[in-house]
Amino acid sequence: QVQLVESGGGLVQAGGSLRLSCRASGRTVKSSAMAWFRQAPGKAREYVASIAWTGTRSDYGESVKGRFTISRDNSQSTVYLQMDNLKPEDTAVYYCKSPLYWGQGTEVTVSS
């Protein structure tokens, strides 16, 4: 089994930045693609970004392209989400996901 623990969420003003981290423990995720999703209050869970296990390929949802960057450090079993130029509509709980497991989420609030 894999445990995914997100951190780095918080309150930030519009235009600011945050970096989320997702650390995996248990069985290795070094050979797995990883992804970030988010869920705003009253809305469906939304795809944010994903990264191949090599870290050489990544993909982004349309709403975050050009503002968010996903990366990983397999030596630390950690995936990151750098979020720049944050907007109030980015307010959500952000979840890390491996092929079979979800993290518990970290809350991001962007004030206008």
NUTI-46454 format. One record per residue (C-alpha): residue number from 1; residue in three letters; chain; y, z, x. Coordinates in nm, 2 decimals. Last residue first. Layout:
<NUM, ALA, A, <Y, Z, X>>
...
This chain:
<112, SER, A, <3.87, -0.40, -0.89>>
<111, SER, A, <3.59, -0.15, -0.80>>
<110, VAL, A, <3.26, -0.27, -0.66>>
<109, THR, A, <2.96, -0.04, -0.73>>
<108, VAL, A, <2.64, -0.08, -0.55>>
<107, GLU, A, <2.33, 0.13, -0.64>>
<106, THR, A, <2.02, 0.14, -0.43>>
<105, GLY, A, <1.68, 0.04, -0.57>>
<104, GLN, A, <1.34, 0.21, -0.59>>
<103, GLY, A, <1.17, -0.06, -0.38>>
<102, TRP, A, <0.94, -0.32, -0.53>>
<101, TYR, A, <0.59, -0.42, -0.42>>
<100, LEU, A, <0.35, -0.71, -0.43>>
<99, PRO, A, <0.52, -1.00, -0.24>>
<98, SER, A, <0.78, -0.77, -0.09>>
<97, LYS, A, <1.09, -0.68, -0.29>>
<96, CYS, A, <1.41, -0.49, -0.22>>
<95, TYR, A, <1.62, -0.39, -0.51>>
<94, TYR, A, <1.99, -0.37, -0.57>>
<93, VAL, A, <2.13, -0.18, -0.86>>
<92, ALA, A, <2.44, -0.36, -0.98>>
<91, THR, A, <2.81, -0.42, -0.92>>
<90, ASP, A, <2.84, -0.77, -0.78>>
<89, GLU, A, <3.06, -0.87, -1.08>>
<88, PRO, A, <3.33, -0.64, -0.93>>
<87, LYS, A, <3.35, -0.88, -0.63>>
<86, LEU, A, <3.24, -0.82, -0.27>>
<85, ASN, A, <3.39, -1.04, 0.00>>
<84, ASP, A, <3.10, -0.95, 0.23>>
<83, MET, A, <2.74, -0.83, 0.16>>
<82, GLN, A, <2.51, -0.80, 0.45>>
<81, LEU, A, <2.15, -0.77, 0.32>>
<80, TYR, A, <1.90, -0.63, 0.56>>
<79, VAL, A, <1.53, -0.62, 0.59>>
<78, THR, A, <1.35, -0.36, 0.80>>
<77, SER, A, <1.00, -0.33, 0.95>>
<76, GLN, A, <1.18, -0.21, 1.27>>
<75, SER, A, <1.01, -0.47, 1.50>>
<74, ASN, A, <1.03, -0.71, 1.21>>
<73, ASP, A, <1.40, -0.70, 1.21>>
<72, ARG, A, <1.52, -0.90, 0.91>>
<71, SER, A, <1.82, -1.09, 0.78>>
<70, ILE, A, <1.99, -1.17, 0.46>>
<69, THR, A, <2.36, -1.28, 0.44>>
<68, PHE, A, <2.59, -1.25, 0.14>>
<67, ARG, A, <2.92, -1.42, 0.08>>
<66, GLY, A, <2.86, -1.80, 0.13>>
<65, LYS, A, <2.60, -1.81, -0.15>>
<64, VAL, A, <2.62, -1.50, -0.37>>
<63, SER, A, <2.64, -1.64, -0.72>>
<62, GLU, A, <2.42, -1.94, -0.64>>
<61, GLY, A, <2.12, -1.72, -0.54>>
<60, TYR, A, <2.04, -1.74, -0.17>>
<59, ASP, A, <1.76, -1.88, 0.05>>
<58, SER, A, <1.65, -1.79, 0.41>>
<57, ARG, A, <1.45, -1.96, 0.68>>
<56, THR, A, <1.41, -1.86, 1.04>>
<55, GLY, A, <1.34, -1.49, 0.98>>
<54, THR, A, <0.98, -1.55, 1.07>>
<53, TRP, A, <0.86, -1.37, 0.76>>
<52, ALA, A, <1.07, -1.60, 0.55>>
<51, ILE, A, <1.39, -1.46, 0.39>>
<50, SER, A, <1.50, -1.42, 0.03>>
<49, ALA, A, <1.82, -1.38, -0.16>>
<48, VAL, A, <1.99, -1.25, -0.48>>
<47, TYR, A, <1.75, -1.31, -0.77>>
<46, GLU, A, <1.87, -1.14, -1.09>>
<45, ARG, A, <1.72, -0.86, -1.30>>
<44, ALA, A, <1.83, -0.90, -1.66>>
<43, LYS, A, <2.15, -0.75, -1.78>>
<42, GLY, A, <2.26, -0.44, -1.97>>
<41, PRO, A, <2.38, -0.27, -1.66>>
<40, ALA, A, <2.35, -0.50, -1.35>>
<39, GLN, A, <2.02, -0.57, -1.19>>
<38, ARG, A, <1.98, -0.70, -0.84>>
<37, PHE, A, <1.71, -0.88, -0.64>>
<36, TRP, A, <1.65, -0.89, -0.26>>
<35, ALA, A, <1.36, -1.07, -0.10>>
<34, MET, A, <1.10, -1.05, 0.16>>
<33, ALA, A, <0.85, -1.31, 0.30>>
<32, SER, A, <0.55, -1.15, 0.44>>
<31, SER, A, <0.40, -1.15, 0.79>>
<30, LYS, A, <0.58, -0.84, 0.91>>
<29, VAL, A, <0.52, -0.66, 0.59>>
<28, THR, A, <0.28, -0.41, 0.75>>
<27, ARG, A, <0.08, -0.17, 0.54>>
<26, GLY, A, <0.25, 0.17, 0.50>>
<25, SER, A, <0.62, 0.17, 0.56>>
<24, ALA, A, <0.90, -0.08, 0.48>>
<23, ARG, A, <1.27, -0.02, 0.54>>
<22, CYS, A, <1.52, -0.20, 0.32>>
<21, SER, A, <1.88, -0.19, 0.44>>
<20, LEU, A, <2.20, -0.27, 0.26>>
<19, ARG, A, <2.52, -0.36, 0.44>>
<18, LEU, A, <2.85, -0.33, 0.25>>
<17, SER, A, <3.17, -0.52, 0.26>>
<16, GLY, A, <3.51, -0.52, 0.09>>
<15, GLY, A, <3.70, -0.78, -0.11>>
<14, ALA, A, <3.68, -0.57, -0.42>>
<13, GLN, A, <3.68, -0.20, -0.34>>
<12, VAL, A, <3.36, -0.02, -0.24>>
<11, LEU, A, <3.14, 0.24, -0.39>>
<10, GLY, A, <2.79, 0.29, -0.25>>
<9, GLY, A, <2.47, 0.13, -0.14>>
<8, GLY, A, <2.33, 0.15, 0.21>>
<7, SER, A, <1.97, 0.24, 0.15>>
<6, GLU, A, <1.65, 0.08, 0.03>>
<5, VAL, A, <1.31, 0.23, 0.07>>
<4, LEU, A, <1.00, 0.01, 0.04>>
<3, GLN, A, <0.66, 0.16, 0.04>>
<2, VAL, A, <0.36, -0.06, 0.10>>
<1, GLN, A, <0.00, 0.00, 0.00>>
